Every structure is written in C-alpha cells, then in structure tokens.
Amino acid sequence: MGVNNHSNFWLRSSVYSGSDSRSLIPELFKGLGAKRILLVSDSGLEHAGVVKKVTEVFEVTNLTDGPEIVGKFLNVTQDAGSSCVNDALDYAREVQADGILAVGGGSVIDTAKALKFGLSKGIAEINDAIPRGFLYEGFPKAQPMNIAHISVATTAGTGSEVSPIAVIYNEDIKVKMNIYNVYLSSDIAILDPDLTVGLPPYITAFTGADALTHAIEAIASPQATSITDAYAFQAIRVIEENLPIAVKDGTNIKARMEMLHGSLMGITAFSSALNAIPIHNLAHAYGALFRIPHGLANAVFLPVVMESIPDLYLPKIHLIAEAFQVRFDEGDAQGLLAKVIEKLRFFLNDLGLPSEFSDSQISQMDIESIVKAVTTDPASANFPMSAELIKSVASRVAPVEIN
C-alpha cells in the first residue's frame, strides 16, 4: 500500500450508458455551460459515418441558444502524436472553443485530454510541458480546467473517457509520454453501444485485450484495495463473458454495451491502483519503437509476462482465477497460475489474436534498444525489470531469437 498506507480512489466522470445515449449530448453541454464545441475525432471514424451519427444530434435539437459545433479536428493519428496535439491547440484557439467533444478510441480521447490540458495551462508545445516524459499532478495541485469536456467512446478498450491519464507519443524522442491529472478525465462519458457495432472483429479483440490487461494489472498491483479489486474483478468477469460474443457478432448490442462497461471498470481500477504495470511497460516500449497498436501489444505480452514474473501474480491468483472462471481448489497457487495462463492463451487465440509479433523489423532490432526503451518508459519507475528479464520476454514474443 505504499509508505504511509494511503490510497486514493477518484472517479469524477458522470457516465451515461445505453443505445442512443449520444442524443443527450447537446443538453449535457448546455448544462455544462458550453456554447462553442470543438469535435475531435479521426478520419476513419468520419469515413465510417460515426462522426455524422454524433453531429446529427445537434441538428435535431430544439435548444434555443444551445451549443453548436464550431469546428471539427479530424487529424488524430494512431498513438496521439504530440504534433497532432499542437495542431489541435492552434485550431481550438482559432475557433474559440469553450467545449471539447471527443469521439473515438484511446488515441482520440487522449488527444482531446491533452488539448484540454494545453488550453487550460496556456501551452503551445505539448512536449515542452512534459520535459521528462511523465507529468504527475495530484490534487490539490491539480485544479478544474474549466473547459466543458464530453467523451464518446467508440472502442471498448482503453477506458480513456474516464481515466485521469493521457498518453501522448513524443515523435522527437520516440517515447510515449504520460500526463496524470485528476481533472483530465471527461466531465461526462457517453457509452453508446450503437457507435461500436461497426468496429472490425480484430480491433474489437485487441481493444478488449487492453481492457482485460488493465483489470489484471490492477488486481496484481501492490496498491490494490478492496475498491479497485471490486472494479477489476467485475471487469474480468464481464470481458470473459462478452468479448468473444462481440468479436463473433459485432452487432450484438448487449455484448457491446457490456464491453464498454468492462472497459470503464478496468481502467478505473488500473488508474486508482497504479503501481507495478510490467505488461503495459513492455507494450508502451514496443508501441513506441515499432508502432504496434497498444491493445495488440498487451495481448501478446499478457500471458508471457504473467509466466515470467509469477511472484507478482501469485498473491491474488485465486481472485483472478475466480473472475476468469477458472475452476480451482484452495491451495496450489503455482498450479492455479499455470491454469489461468493456459486459459488466457486459449481465450486470446480464440479471439484471433497472435501469440507473438510477426514484424520482421522486431527480429532485426538491436536488443539493447529494446532494453533501453523498456527501462526508460515512465511505467518502469514503480516496477523496474532487469535487462535479463526484458531480453527473456523479448525472445519469447519475437518471431526469431533476438541477438
């Protein structure tokens, strides 16, 4: 629990769930006092018609003097690049936005969160605001940012719509930077399953694996409490039951809704028990080096890391096993860990996810570059891994032995 046994559970976002919950957005922005809304999304969601499904709710609203969308920033790239955040800052100031509407997955929502942070702090260059790659602002240093902020999740994975963390890719130094501030999370999160039905099976699978990783790392965390365990346990249970259904039948609204809830619960546990996260540590490093989608990296590393660092997972393995529907007798924790890992491998494989990275670029990468990327990632601060351990894990996820 840390030096002084203090813990903090902070959940400030109001959550509206259900089919067509997007129709509430104009009224909610009015309640937040915003009139000039900047919509942040990406070109893929625009082409898929998802952006239109959100913007058209503003066209049918009867609000007099209500909020209006004064601009659309649709240039968000995978991994929320810092240059993209800087462009969004320029554009938001140009259109004089007083509200932000994020429509997308983790990269879009993280871009919007960094945008809100930059606007409230008067920042022009986001990289300059995070010189060491990690910026932690807890309460009371963190203060309300006074920019109305609604997020509409279109993937069930990162849970970024309610988390106090924004992960931004610094293109200059090829590192994923982290901003932690309790007011980064949205004022309101909209979980509308109708907007996730078009998500392809493969992306559904690896974003779901990201949510599962959040929950497992939260339970294993030395900072876990009964509160975070409750969220993490139910997240694992919901994902185990619903992710296979959502992958096989993307139009299943109930499974899509449950996955949005599972994702939200997973990140809530994760961000309130934030400590030892070796799986995310490796996923961040590989994402930065090789541009591997974050959820996909987590899916590959999840069983390998649990096998490689058993001591981190053994104390809570009975809770993980119960949540993941693995039968057990009280007693042999080592054997139970092996059974959980075996089921995880089957589970991820059935979703169509790989057990290793097939990119030839990885097999040619100097192992020392990988070790450096893992050990310099901000996530390594709480749980440093030895070079030997990193090399061992790396050799098990690459297509060939790394020299």
Buried (B, 14 or more C-beta within 10 A) or exposed (E): EEEEEEBEBBBEBBBBBBEEBBBBBBBBBBBBEBBBBBBBBBEBBBEBEBBEBBBEBBEEBEEEEBBBBBBBBBBBBBBBBBBBBBBBBEBBEEBEBBBBBBBBBBBBBBBBBBBBBBBBEEBEEBBEBBEEBBBBBEEEEBEEBEBBBBBBBBBBBBBBBBBBBBBBBBBEEEBBBBBBBBBBBBBBBBBBBBBBBBBEEBBBBBBBBBBBBBBBBBBBBEBBBEBBBEBBBBBBBBBBBBBBBBBBEBEBBEBBBBBBBBBBBBBBBBBBBBBBBBBBBBBBBBBBBBEBBBBBBBBBBBBBBBBBBBEBBBEBBBBBBBBBEBEBEEEEBEEBBBBBBEBBBEBBEEBEBEEEBEBEEBBEBEBEEBBBBBBEBBBBEBBEBEBEBBBEBBEBBBEEEBE
